[in-house]
Amino acid sequence: MSASVARAKKERTAVRERKVAKTEAVGAKEEKAARTVVEAVTVVKRAAVAGSRKAAKGEKAARKDSRETRFEN
């Protein structure tokens, strides 16, 4: 085998390895970005649930107050 053919084979292998490394790095970045988005959505959902609970408690208290006021009169 000539030296140029051997060098070409080595270079092909090196290029393939670099491509794989880049692909893995991009995949990891995308996965991390997707995870971040999912976490942000989860936080928003939790806040909405907590907000609706607070609103429900407020409504319940208002109803209770209105009942007490109604019965006092």
Helices and strands as residue ranges (DSSP letters): H 3-72
